[in-house]
Amino acid sequence: MSEPTTPTPASPALQILCRQFVERFQYEQEQLAKVAFETDKLDPAEGWRFDAFNAVFVKPEISSPDSLPA
């Protein structure tokens, strides 16, 4: 088994392109969620989230302090 290596940073130009990609991706994901909520009439204020990768709405459970491991 080989030893883990230290990550090597990409060139500054590639870092900028990656940052731009992430920003565009996040924007597109937000726009898709906005359309999804408007179309399906669900309210994110009620805890709903849109999972764009699986095209489903989810309502994450919030754990109470009593249910958390000690």
All heavy atoms as a GROMACS GRO file, in nm:
protein
  556
    1MET      N    1   0.085  -0.117   0.000
    1MET     CA    2   0.000   0.000   0.000
    1MET      C    3   0.090   0.123   0.000
    1MET      O    4   0.184   0.133   0.077
    1MET     CB    5  -0.090  -0.005   0.123
    1MET     CG    6  -0.195   0.101   0.126
    1MET     SD    7  -0.304   0.071   0.266
    1MET     CE    8  -0.455   0.095   0.186
    2SER      N    9   0.061   0.218  -0.087
    2SER     CA   10   0.146   0.337  -0.096
    2SER      C   11   0.103   0.442   0.007
    2SER      O   12  -0.009   0.443   0.053
    2SER     CB   13   0.140   0.395  -0.237
    2SER     OG   14   0.008   0.436  -0.265
    3GLU      N   15   0.197   0.527   0.038
    3GLU     CA   16   0.173   0.636   0.133
    3GLU      C   17   0.087   0.744   0.067
    3GLU      O   18   0.102   0.770  -0.052
    3GLU     CB   19   0.306   0.698   0.177
    3GLU     CG   20   0.393   0.605   0.260
    3GLU     CD   21   0.331   0.573   0.395
    3GLU    OE1   22   0.277   0.664   0.459
    3GLU    OE2   23   0.336   0.455   0.434
    4PRO      N   24  -0.003   0.807   0.144
    4PRO     CA   25  -0.081   0.917   0.087
    4PRO      C   26   0.012   1.032   0.048
    4PRO      O   27   0.113   1.057   0.114
    4PRO     CB   28  -0.175   0.959   0.199
    4PRO     CG   29  -0.143   0.876   0.317
    4PRO     CD   30  -0.035   0.779   0.281
    5THR      N   31  -0.023   1.099  -0.058
    5THR     CA   32   0.059   1.212  -0.103
    5THR      C   33  -0.008   1.343  -0.066
    5THR      O   34  -0.130   1.349  -0.046
    5THR     CB   35   0.079   1.208  -0.255
    5THR    OG1   36  -0.049   1.214  -0.317
    5THR    CG2   37   0.152   1.082  -0.298
    6THR      N   38   0.072   1.445  -0.058
    6THR     CA   39   0.020   1.579  -0.032
    6THR      C   40  -0.042   1.630  -0.161
    6THR      O   41   0.020   1.619  -0.267
    6THR     CB   42   0.135   1.672   0.012
    6THR    OG1   43   0.198   1.615   0.127
    6THR    CG2   44   0.083   1.811   0.044
    7PRO      N   45  -0.163   1.686  -0.154
    7PRO     CA   46  -0.225   1.740  -0.276
    7PRO      C   47  -0.136   1.847  -0.339
    7PRO      O   48  -0.074   1.927  -0.270
    7PRO     CB   49  -0.356   1.800  -0.229
    7PRO     CG   50  -0.383   1.737  -0.096
    7PRO     CD   51  -0.249   1.703  -0.038
    8THR      N   52  -0.130   1.846  -0.471
    8THR     CA   53  -0.054   1.946  -0.545
    8THR      C   54  -0.153   2.045  -0.606
    8THR      O   55  -0.238   2.004  -0.686
    8THR     CB   56   0.028   1.879  -0.657
    8THR    OG1   57   0.114   1.782  -0.597
    8THR    CG2   58   0.110   1.981  -0.733
    9PRO      N   59  -0.144   2.171  -0.571
    9PRO     CA   60  -0.238   2.269  -0.626
    9PRO      C   61  -0.226   2.279  -0.777
    9PRO      O   62  -0.118   2.269  -0.834
    9PRO     CB   63  -0.197   2.401  -0.560
    9PRO     CG   64  -0.115   2.363  -0.441
    9PRO     CD   65  -0.051   2.231  -0.476
   10ALA      N   66  -0.342   2.300  -0.841
   10ALA     CA   67  -0.344   2.321  -0.985
   10ALA      C   68  -0.293   2.462  -1.014
   10ALA      O   69  -0.276   2.544  -0.923
   10ALA     CB   70  -0.486   2.305  -1.037
   11SER      N   71  -0.271   2.490  -1.140
   11SER     CA   72  -0.224   2.623  -1.180
   11SER      C   73  -0.329   2.728  -1.141
   11SER      O   74  -0.448   2.696  -1.130
   11SER     CB   75  -0.200   2.628  -1.330
   11SER     OG   76  -0.324   2.620  -1.398
   12PRO      N   77  -0.287   2.853  -1.122
   12PRO     CA   78  -0.383   2.958  -1.087
   12PRO      C   79  -0.497   2.971  -1.189
   12PRO      O   80  -0.611   2.991  -1.150
   12PRO     CB   81  -0.297   3.086  -1.084
   12PRO     CG   82  -0.160   3.035  -1.047
   12PRO     CD   83  -0.149   2.902  -1.117
   13ALA      N   84  -0.467   2.955  -1.316
   13ALA     CA   85  -0.572   2.965  -1.418
   13ALA      C   86  -0.676   2.855  -1.400
   13ALA      O   87  -0.796   2.879  -1.410
   13ALA     CB   88  -0.511   2.958  -1.558
   14LEU      N   89  -0.631   2.734  -1.373
   14LEU     CA   90  -0.724   2.623  -1.353
   14LEU      C   91  -0.803   2.641  -1.223
   14LEU      O   92  -0.921   2.608  -1.217
   14LEU     CB   93  -0.648   2.490  -1.352
   14LEU     CG   94  -0.733   2.365  -1.352
   14LEU    CD1   95  -0.834   2.366  -1.466
   14LEU    CD2   96  -0.646   2.242  -1.359
   15GLN      N   97  -0.741   2.696  -1.122
   15GLN     CA   98  -0.812   2.722  -0.996
   15GLN      C   99  -0.926   2.821  -1.021
   15GLN      O  100  -1.037   2.804  -0.968
   15GLN     CB  101  -0.716   2.776  -0.891
   15GLN     CG  102  -0.618   2.673  -0.840
   15GLN     CD  103  -0.521   2.731  -0.738
   15GLN    OE1  104  -0.551   2.827  -0.669
   15GLN    NE2  105  -0.403   2.670  -0.728
   16ILE      N  106  -0.900   2.923  -1.102
   16ILE     CA  107  -1.004   3.021  -1.135
   16ILE      C  108  -1.118   2.955  -1.212
   16ILE      O  109  -1.235   2.976  -1.182
   16ILE     CB  110  -0.944   3.138  -1.216
   16ILE    CG1  111  -0.854   3.222  -1.125
   16ILE    CG2  112  -1.055   3.225  -1.277
   16ILE    CD1  113  -0.770   3.324  -1.199
   17LEU      N  114  -1.083   2.870  -1.309
   17LEU     CA  115  -1.186   2.800  -1.386
   17LEU      C  116  -1.270   2.710  -1.296
   17LEU      O  117  -1.393   2.702  -1.310
   17LEU     CB  118  -1.123   2.718  -1.498
   17LEU     CG  119  -1.066   2.798  -1.615
   17LEU    CD1  120  -0.991   2.706  -1.710
   17LEU    CD2  121  -1.176   2.872  -1.688
   18CYS      N  122  -1.206   2.641  -1.204
   18CYS     CA  123  -1.279   2.554  -1.110
   18CYS      C  124  -1.373   2.635  -1.022
   18CYS      O  125  -1.488   2.596  -1.000
   18CYS     CB  126  -1.182   2.474  -1.025
   18CYS     SG  127  -1.094   2.346  -1.117
   19ARG      N  128  -1.326   2.748  -0.973
   19ARG     CA  129  -1.409   2.834  -0.889
   19ARG      C  130  -1.530   2.884  -0.968
   19ARG      O  131  -1.644   2.885  -0.918
   19ARG     CB  132  -1.327   2.952  -0.836
   19ARG     CG  133  -1.398   3.029  -0.726
   19ARG     CD  134  -1.311   3.137  -0.662
   19ARG     NE  135  -1.173   3.096  -0.640
   19ARG     CZ  136  -1.066   3.153  -0.699
   19ARG    NH1  137  -1.082   3.252  -0.784
   19ARG    NH2  138  -0.945   3.112  -0.672
   20GLN      N  139  -1.508   2.924  -1.094
   20GLN     CA  140  -1.618   2.970  -1.179
   20GLN      C  141  -1.719   2.858  -1.204
   20GLN      O  142  -1.840   2.879  -1.203
   20GLN     CB  143  -1.565   3.024  -1.312
   20GLN     CG  144  -1.490   3.154  -1.297
   20GLN     CD  145  -1.421   3.197  -1.426
   20GLN    OE1  146  -1.405   3.118  -1.519
   20GLN    NE2  147  -1.380   3.323  -1.430
   21PHE      N  148  -1.668   2.737  -1.227
   21PHE     CA  149  -1.755   2.623  -1.248
   21PHE      C  150  -1.844   2.599  -1.126
   21PHE      O  151  -1.965   2.580  -1.138
   21PHE     CB  152  -1.673   2.497  -1.278
   21PHE     CG  153  -1.754   2.371  -1.274
   21PHE    CD1  154  -1.835   2.336  -1.380
   21PHE    CD2  155  -1.752   2.290  -1.161
   21PHE    CE1  156  -1.913   2.221  -1.374
   21PHE    CE2  157  -1.828   2.175  -1.156
   21PHE     CZ  158  -1.909   2.141  -1.263
   22VAL      N  159  -1.784   2.601  -1.008
   22VAL     CA  160  -1.860   2.578  -0.885
   22VAL      C  161  -1.967   2.686  -0.867
   22VAL      O  162  -2.082   2.656  -0.833
   22VAL     CB  163  -1.766   2.571  -0.763
   22VAL    CG1  164  -1.844   2.574  -0.633
   22VAL    CG2  165  -1.679   2.447  -0.772
   23GLU      N  166  -1.931   2.811  -0.893
   23GLU     CA  167  -2.026   2.921  -0.879
   23GLU      C  168  -2.144   2.904  -0.976
   23GLU      O  169  -2.260   2.921  -0.938
   23GLU     CB  170  -1.958   3.055  -0.902
   23GLU     CG  171  -1.865   3.094  -0.788
   23GLU     CD  172  -1.780   3.216  -0.821
   23GLU    OE1  173  -1.790   3.272  -0.933
   23GLU    OE2  174  -1.700   3.255  -0.734
   24ARG      N  175  -2.114   2.868  -1.101
   24ARG     CA  176  -2.220   2.847  -1.200
   24ARG      C  177  -2.306   2.727  -1.163
   24ARG      O  178  -2.429   2.730  -1.176
   24ARG     CB  179  -2.161   2.828  -1.341
   24ARG     CG  180  -2.116   2.957  -1.406
   24ARG     CD  181  -2.093   2.941  -1.556
   24ARG     NE  182  -2.006   2.831  -1.591
   24ARG     CZ  183  -1.873   2.839  -1.602
   24ARG    NH1  184  -1.812   2.953  -1.581
   24ARG    NH2  185  -1.802   2.733  -1.636
   25PHE      N  186  -2.242   2.621  -1.117
   25PHE     CA  187  -2.315   2.502  -1.077
   25PHE      C  188  -2.411   2.533  -0.962
   25PHE      O  189  -2.528   2.494  -0.965
   25PHE     CB  190  -2.219   2.390  -1.037
   25PHE     CG  191  -2.289   2.266  -0.991
   25PHE    CD1  192  -2.336   2.175  -1.084
   25PHE    CD2  193  -2.310   2.242  -0.857
   25PHE    CE1  194  -2.403   2.061  -1.042
   25PHE    CE2  195  -2.376   2.128  -0.815
   25PHE     CZ  196  -2.424   2.037  -0.908
   26GLN      N  197  -2.363   2.605  -0.862
   26GLN     CA  198  -2.448   2.641  -0.748
   26GLN      C  199  -2.565   2.728  -0.793
   26GLN      O  200  -2.678   2.710  -0.749
   26GLN     CB  201  -2.366   2.712  -0.640
   26GLN     CG  202  -2.272   2.619  -0.567
   26GLN     CD  203  -2.178   2.692  -0.472
   26GLN    OE1  204  -2.147   2.809  -0.491
   26GLN    NE2  205  -2.131   2.622  -0.371
   27TYR      N  206  -2.537   2.822  -0.884
   27TYR     CA  207  -2.643   2.909  -0.936
   27TYR      C  208  -2.749   2.826  -1.008
   27TYR      O  209  -2.868   2.843  -0.985
   27TYR     CB  210  -2.584   3.016  -1.029
   27TYR     CG  211  -2.690   3.096  -1.099
   27TYR    CD1  212  -2.755   3.200  -1.033
   27TYR    CD2  213  -2.728   3.067  -1.230
   27TYR    CE1  214  -2.855   3.273  -1.096
   27TYR    CE2  215  -2.827   3.139  -1.294
   27TYR     CZ  216  -2.890   3.242  -1.227
   27TYR     OH  217  -2.990   3.314  -1.289
   28GLU      N  218  -2.705   2.737  -1.096
   28GLU     CA  219  -2.798   2.653  -1.171
   28GLU      C  220  -2.878   2.562  -1.078
   28GLU      O  221  -2.998   2.541  -1.098
   28GLU     CB  222  -2.724   2.569  -1.276
   28GLU     CG  223  -2.664   2.651  -1.388
   28GLU     CD  224  -2.768   2.723  -1.473
   28GLU    OE1  225  -2.883   2.677  -1.481
   28GLU    OE2  226  -2.734   2.827  -1.531
   29GLN      N  227  -2.815   2.510  -0.977
   29GLN     CA  228  -2.884   2.423  -0.880
   29GLN      C  229  -2.991   2.504  -0.805
   29GLN      O  230  -3.102   2.456  -0.784
   29GLN     CB  231  -2.782   2.364  -0.784
   29GLN     CG  232  -2.835   2.252  -0.700
   29GLN     CD  233  -2.726   2.185  -0.619
   29GLN    OE1  234  -2.620   2.241  -0.594
   29GLN    NE2  235  -2.752   2.063  -0.577
   30GLU      N  236  -2.960   2.627  -0.768
   30GLU     CA  237  -3.056   2.713  -0.699
   30GLU      C  238  -3.174   2.746  -0.790
   30GLU      O  239  -3.289   2.746  -0.747
   30GLU     CB  240  -2.989   2.841  -0.652
   30GLU     CG  241  -2.893   2.820  -0.536
   30GLU     CD  242  -2.806   2.942  -0.509
   30GLU    OE1  243  -2.824   3.047  -0.575
   30GLU    OE2  244  -2.719   2.931  -0.422
   31GLN      N  245  -3.146   2.773  -0.918
   31GLN     CA  246  -3.252   2.804  -1.013
   31GLN      C  247  -3.343   2.683  -1.036
   31GLN      O  248  -3.465   2.696  -1.044
   31GLN     CB  249  -3.194   2.853  -1.147
   31GLN     CG  250  -3.123   2.986  -1.137
   31GLN     CD  251  -3.211   3.095  -1.079
   31GLN    OE1  252  -3.322   3.120  -1.126
   31GLN    NE2  253  -3.164   3.161  -0.974
   32LEU      N  254  -3.282   2.566  -1.046
   32LEU     CA  255  -3.359   2.443  -1.063
   32LEU      C  256  -3.449   2.419  -0.942
   32LEU      O  257  -3.567   2.385  -0.957
   32LEU     CB  258  -3.264   2.326  -1.083
   32LEU     CG  259  -3.326   2.190  -1.109
   32LEU    CD1  260  -3.416   2.193  -1.231
   32LEU    CD2  261  -3.217   2.086  -1.126
   33ALA      N  262  -3.397   2.440  -0.824
   33ALA     CA  263  -3.478   2.423  -0.702
   33ALA      C  264  -3.593   2.523  -0.699
   33ALA      O  265  -3.705   2.488  -0.662
   33ALA     CB  266  -3.390   2.437  -0.578
   34LYS      N  267  -3.566   2.645  -0.741
   34LYS     CA  268  -3.670   2.748  -0.743
   34LYS      C  269  -3.785   2.705  -0.835
   34LYS      O  270  -3.902   2.711  -0.796
   34LYS     CB  271  -3.611   2.881  -0.792
   34LYS     CG  272  -3.708   2.994  -0.796
   34LYS     CD  273  -3.639   3.121  -0.843
   34LYS     CE  274  -3.737   3.235  -0.857
   34LYS     NZ  275  -3.673   3.357  -0.907
   35VAL      N  276  -3.752   2.657  -0.953
   35VAL     CA  277  -3.855   2.610  -1.047
   35VAL      C  278  -3.927   2.489  -0.989
   35VAL      O  279  -4.050   2.479  -0.997
   35VAL     CB  280  -3.793   2.576  -1.184
   35VAL    CG1  281  -3.892   2.503  -1.274
   35VAL    CG2  282  -3.741   2.703  -1.251
   36ALA      N  283  -3.853   2.399  -0.929
   36ALA     CA  284  -3.914   2.278  -0.872
   36ALA      C  285  -4.015   2.314  -0.764
   36ALA      O  286  -4.126   2.259  -0.761
   36ALA     CB  287  -3.805   2.187  -0.815
   37PHE      N  288  -3.979   2.407  -0.676
   37PHE     CA  289  -4.070   2.445  -0.568
   37PHE      C  290  -4.193   2.517  -0.622
   37PHE      O  291  -4.304   2.496  -0.575
   37PHE     CB  292  -3.999   2.530  -0.462
   37PHE     CG  293  -3.917   2.449  -0.367
   37PHE    CD1  294  -3.780   2.459  -0.367
   37PHE    CD2  295  -3.978   2.363  -0.278
   37PHE    CE1  296  -3.703   2.383  -0.278
   37PHE    CE2  297  -3.902   2.286  -0.189
   37PHE     CZ  298  -3.765   2.297  -0.190
   38GLU      N  299  -4.174   2.601  -0.722
   38GLU     CA  300  -4.288   2.671  -0.781
   38GLU      C  301  -4.380   2.574  -0.853
   38GLU      O  302  -4.502   2.585  -0.844
   38GLU     CB  303  -4.239   2.777  -0.880
   38GLU     CG  304  -4.172   2.895  -0.814
   38GLU     CD  305  -4.106   2.991  -0.912
   38GLU    OE1  306  -4.106   2.964  -1.034
   38GLU    OE2  307  -4.052   3.093  -0.866
   39THR      N  308  -4.324   2.477  -0.922
   39THR     CA  309  -4.403   2.381  -0.999
   39THR      C  310  -4.479   2.285  -0.909
   39THR      O  311  -4.597   2.257  -0.932
   39THR     CB  312  -4.311   2.300  -1.094
   39THR    OG1  313  -4.242   2.391  -1.178
   39THR    CG2  314  -4.389   2.203  -1.178
   40ASP      N  315  -4.413   2.232  -0.807
   40ASP     CA  316  -4.475   2.130  -0.723
   40ASP      C  317  -4.541   2.187  -0.598
   40ASP      O  318  -4.592   2.112  -0.515
   40ASP     CB  319  -4.372   2.023  -0.685
   40ASP     CG  320  -4.337   1.935  -0.804
   40ASP    OD1  321  -4.380   1.966  -0.917
   40ASP    OD2  322  -4.268   1.835  -0.785
   41LYS      N  323  -4.539   2.318  -0.583
   41LYS     CA  324  -4.609   2.386  -0.474
   41LYS      C  325  -4.568   2.339  -0.334
   41LYS      O  326  -4.651   2.326  -0.245
   41LYS     CB  327  -4.761   2.372  -0.490
   41LYS     CG  328  -4.815   2.412  -0.625
   41LYS     CD  329  -4.809   2.560  -0.648
   41LYS     CE  330  -4.882   2.597  -0.775
   41LYS     NZ  331  -4.806   2.668  -0.870
   42LEU      N  332  -4.440   2.313  -0.316
   42LEU     CA  333  -4.389   2.281  -0.183
   42LEU      C  334  -4.317   2.404  -0.130
   42LEU      O  335  -4.268   2.487  -0.205
   42LEU     CB  336  -4.295   2.161  -0.189
   42LEU     CG  337  -4.361   2.029  -0.224
   42LEU    CD1  338  -4.256   1.921  -0.243
   42LEU    CD2  339  -4.460   1.988  -0.117
   43ASP      N  340  -4.312   2.415   0.002
   43ASP     CA  341  -4.255   2.534   0.065
   43ASP      C  342  -4.126   2.500   0.139
   43ASP      O  343  -4.128   2.424   0.237
   43ASP     CB  344  -4.358   2.592   0.163
   43ASP     CG  345  -4.317   2.726   0.220
   43ASP    OD1  346  -4.204   2.772   0.191
   43ASP    OD2  347  -4.398   2.785   0.293
   44PRO      N  348  -4.013   2.558   0.094
   44PRO     CA  349  -3.888   2.531   0.165
   44PRO      C  350  -3.891   2.580   0.310
   44PRO      O  351  -3.818   2.530   0.394
   44PRO     CB  352  -3.782   2.604   0.083
   44PRO     CG  353  -3.852   2.687  -0.017
   44PRO     CD  354  -3.995   2.643  -0.022
   45ALA      N  355  -3.979   2.676   0.340
   45ALA     CA  356  -3.991   2.725   0.478
   45ALA      C  357  -4.045   2.615   0.570
   45ALA      O  358  -4.028   2.623   0.692
   45ALA     CB  359  -4.081   2.848   0.482
   46GLU      N  360  -4.109   2.513   0.511
   46GLU     CA  361  -4.160   2.401   0.590
   46GLU      C  362  -4.056   2.291   0.605
   46GLU      O  363  -4.086   2.182   0.653
   46GLU     CB  364  -4.286   2.345   0.524
   46GLU     CG  365  -4.402   2.442   0.524
   46GLU     CD  366  -4.522   2.390   0.447
   46GLU    OE1  367  -4.514   2.282   0.384
   46GLU    OE2  368  -4.626   2.458   0.451
   47GLY      N  369  -3.934   2.318   0.562
   47GLY     CA  370  -3.826   2.221   0.579
   47GLY      C  371  -3.795   2.138   0.455
   47GLY      O  372  -3.703   2.057   0.458
   48TRP      N  373  -3.870   2.158   0.346
   48TRP     CA  374  -3.844   2.082   0.225
   48TRP      C  375  -3.716   2.128   0.158
   48TRP      O  376  -3.684   2.246   0.158
   48TRP     CB  377  -3.960   2.098   0.126
   48TRP     CG  378  -4.083   2.027   0.168
   48TRP    CD1  379  -4.195   2.084   0.223
   48TRP    CD2  380  -4.108   1.887   0.161
   48TRP    NE1  381  -4.288   1.987   0.250
   48TRP    CE2  382  -4.236   1.864   0.212
   48TRP    CE3  383  -4.034   1.779   0.116
   48TRP    CZ2  384  -4.292   1.738   0.220
   48TRP    CZ3  385  -4.089   1.653   0.123
   48TRP    CH2  386  -4.217   1.633   0.174
   49ARG      N  387  -3.643   2.034   0.102
   49ARG     CA  388  -3.522   2.062   0.023
   49ARG      C  389  -3.535   1.987  -0.108
   49ARG      O  390  -3.596   1.879  -0.113
   49ARG     CB  391  -3.395   2.016   0.096
   49ARG     CG  392  -3.373   2.084   0.231
   49ARG     CD  393  -3.344   2.233   0.214
   49ARG     NE  394  -3.338   2.303   0.341
   49ARG     CZ  395  -3.432   2.383   0.388
   49ARG    NH1  396  -3.543   2.403   0.323
   49ARG    NH2  397  -3.416   2.445   0.503
   50PHE      N  398  -3.479   2.041  -0.214
   50PHE     CA  399  -3.483   1.973  -0.344
   50PHE      C  400  -3.346   1.913  -0.371
   50PHE      O  401  -3.245   1.982  -0.372
   50PHE     CB  402  -3.522   2.070  -0.455
   50PHE     CG  403  -3.533   2.003  -0.589
   50PHE    CD1  404  -3.635   1.912  -0.612
   50PHE    CD2  405  -3.443   2.028  -0.690
   50PHE    CE1  406  -3.647   1.848  -0.735
   50PHE    CE2  407  -3.453   1.965  -0.812
   50PHE     CZ  408  -3.555   1.875  -0.835
   51ASP      N  409  -3.344   1.783  -0.393
   51ASP     CA  410  -3.222   1.710  -0.426
   51ASP      C  411  -3.214   1.702  -0.579
   51ASP      O  412  -3.281   1.618  -0.641
   51ASP     CB  413  -3.228   1.571  -0.363
   51ASP     CG  414  -3.109   1.483  -0.398
   51ASP    OD1  415  -3.030   1.519  -0.488
   51ASP    OD2  416  -3.095   1.376  -0.337
   52ALA      N  417  -3.136   1.789  -0.639
   52ALA     CA  418  -3.128   1.797  -0.785
   52ALA      C  419  -3.063   1.674  -0.846
   52ALA      O  420  -3.091   1.639  -0.960
   52ALA     CB  421  -3.051   1.923  -0.826
   53PHE      N  422  -2.977   1.607  -0.774
   53PHE     CA  423  -2.910   1.489  -0.828
   53PHE      C  424  -3.005   1.371  -0.846
   53PHE      O  425  -2.987   1.288  -0.934
   53PHE     CB  426  -2.792   1.447  -0.740
   53PHE     CG  427  -2.679   1.546  -0.745
   53PHE    CD1  428  -2.661   1.635  -0.642
   53PHE    CD2  429  -2.593   1.551  -0.853
   53PHE    CE1  430  -2.558   1.728  -0.646
   53PHE    CE2  431  -2.490   1.643  -0.859
   53PHE     CZ  432  -2.473   1.732  -0.754
   54ASN      N  433  -3.107   1.364  -0.760
   54ASN     CA  434  -3.202   1.254  -0.765
   54ASN      C  435  -3.342   1.298  -0.806
   54ASN      O  436  -3.432   1.215  -0.813
   54ASN     CB  437  -3.207   1.183  -0.629
   54ASN     CG  438  -3.073   1.121  -0.595
   54ASN    OD1  439  -3.023   1.037  -0.668
   54ASN    ND2  440  -3.014   1.165  -0.485
   55ALA      N  441  -3.361   1.428  -0.830
   55ALA     CA  442  -3.490   1.485  -0.871
   55ALA      C  443  -3.601   1.448  -0.774
   55ALA      O  444  -3.709   1.404  -0.813
   55ALA     CB  445  -3.525   1.445  -1.014
   56VAL      N  446  -3.574   1.466  -0.645
   56VAL     CA  447  -3.672   1.437  -0.542
   56VAL      C  448  -3.672   1.549  -0.438
   56VAL      O  449  -3.573   1.619  -0.419
   56VAL     CB  450  -3.645   1.302  -0.470
   56VAL    CG1  451  -3.657   1.186  -0.567
   56VAL    CG2  452  -3.509   1.301  -0.403
   57PHE      N  453  -3.785   1.563  -0.371
   57PHE     CA  454  -3.796   1.653  -0.258
   57PHE      C  455  -3.773   1.572  -0.131
   57PHE      O  456  -3.822   1.460  -0.120
   57PHE     CB  457  -3.934   1.718  -0.253
   57PHE     CG  458  -3.959   1.813  -0.366
   57PHE    CD1  459  -4.020   1.769  -0.483
   57PHE    CD2  460  -3.920   1.945  -0.357
   57PHE    CE1  461  -4.043   1.856  -0.588
   57PHE    CE2  462  -3.943   2.033  -0.462
   57PHE     CZ  463  -4.005   1.988  -0.578
   58VAL      N  464  -3.700   1.627  -0.038
   58VAL     CA  465  -3.674   1.560   0.088
   58VAL      C  466  -3.703   1.656   0.202
   58VAL      O  467  -3.691   1.777   0.188
   58VAL     CB  468  -3.528   1.507   0.099
   58VAL    CG1  469  -3.503   1.398  -0.003
   58VAL    CG2  470  -3.428   1.619   0.081
   59LYS      N  471  -3.742   1.599   0.313
   59LYS     CA  472  -3.766   1.678   0.433
   59LYS      C  473  -3.680   1.615   0.542
   59LYS      O  474  -3.722   1.520   0.608
   59LYS     CB  475  -3.914   1.677   0.470
   59LYS     CG  476  -3.953   1.787   0.564
   59LYS     CD  477  -4.105   1.794   0.575
   59LYS     CE  478  -4.147   1.918   0.649
   59LYS     NZ  479  -4.293   1.927   0.657
   60PRO      N  480  -3.558   1.666   0.558
   60PRO     CA  481  -3.468   1.605   0.656
   60PRO      C  482  -3.526   1.609   0.797
   60PRO      O  483  -3.588   1.707   0.836
   60PRO     CB  484  -3.342   1.692   0.649
   60PRO     CG  485  -3.353   1.770   0.522
   60PRO     CD  486  -3.500   1.781   0.494
   61GLU      N  487  -3.506   1.501   0.867
   61GLU     CA  488  -3.549   1.495   1.006
   61GLU      C  489  -3.450   1.570   1.092
   61GLU      O  490  -3.329   1.559   1.073
   61GLU     CB  491  -3.558   1.351   1.054
   61GLU     CG  492  -3.668   1.272   0.988
   61GLU     CD  493  -3.680   1.132   1.047
   61GLU    OE1  494  -3.641   1.114   1.164
   61GLU    OE2  495  -3.727   1.045   0.974
   62ILE      N  496  -3.501   1.646   1.185
   62ILE     CA  497  -3.416   1.718   1.279
   62ILE      C  498  -3.413   1.639   1.408
   62ILE      O  499  -3.517   1.613   1.468
   62ILE     CB  500  -3.467   1.862   1.302
   62ILE    CG1  501  -3.468   1.938   1.170
   62ILE    CG2  502  -3.382   1.933   1.407
   62ILE    CD1  503  -3.530   2.075   1.178
   63SER      N  504  -3.295   1.600   1.446
   63SER     CA  505  -3.279   1.518   1.568
   63SER      C  506  -3.300   1.604   1.691
   63SER      O  507  -3.250   1.716   1.700
   63SER     CB  508  -3.141   1.456   1.573
   63SER     OG  509  -3.122   1.373   1.462
   64SER      N  510  -3.371   1.548   1.786
   64SER     CA  511  -3.386   1.618   1.913
   64SER      C  512  -3.262   1.590   1.997
   64SER      O  513  -3.196   1.489   1.979
   64SER     CB  514  -3.511   1.570   1.985
   64SER     OG  515  -3.496   1.434   2.023
   65PRO      N  516  -3.230   1.677   2.090
   65PRO     CA  517  -3.110   1.656   2.174
   65PRO      C  518  -3.114   1.522   2.247
   65PRO      O  519  -3.012   1.462   2.274
   65PRO     CB  520  -3.112   1.773   2.271
   65PRO     CG  521  -3.197   1.878   2.206
   65PRO     CD  522  -3.296   1.805   2.120
   66ASP      N  523  -3.234   1.472   2.277
   66ASP     CA  524  -3.248   1.346   2.349
   66ASP      C  525  -3.208   1.226   2.264
   66ASP      O  526  -3.166   1.123   2.314
   66ASP     CB  527  -3.391   1.324   2.398
   66ASP     CG  528  -3.435   1.434   2.495
   66ASP    OD1  529  -3.347   1.494   2.559
   66ASP    OD2  530  -3.556   1.457   2.505
   67SER      N  531  -3.220   1.240   2.131
   67SER     CA  532  -3.190   1.126   2.043
   67SER      C  533  -3.044   1.121   1.999
   67SER      O  534  -3.004   1.027   1.932
   67SER     CB  535  -3.282   1.129   1.921
   67SER     OG  536  -3.250   1.242   1.841
   68LEU      N  537  -2.967   1.222   2.034
   68LEU     CA  538  -2.826   1.226   1.995
   68LEU      C  539  -2.744   1.134   2.088
   68LEU      O  540  -2.772   1.126   2.208
   68LEU     CB  541  -2.771   1.367   2.002
   68LEU     CG  542  -2.835   1.467   1.905
   68LEU    CD1  543  -2.780   1.607   1.931
   68LEU    CD2  544  -2.809   1.426   1.761
   69PRO      N  545  -2.642   1.067   2.034
   69PRO     CA  546  -2.558   0.982   2.119
   69PRO      C  547  -2.482   1.066   2.221
   69PRO      O  548  -2.444   1.180   2.195
   69PRO     CB  549  -2.463   0.913   2.022
   69PRO     CG  550  -2.483   0.977   1.889
   69PRO     CD  551  -2.603   1.064   1.895
   70ALA      N  552  -2.460   1.008   2.334
   70ALA     CA  553  -2.389   1.079   2.443
   70ALA      C  554  -2.243   1.087   2.417
   70ALA      O  555  -2.182   1.019   2.346
   70ALA     CB  556  -2.414   1.010   2.575
   0.00000   0.00000   0.00000
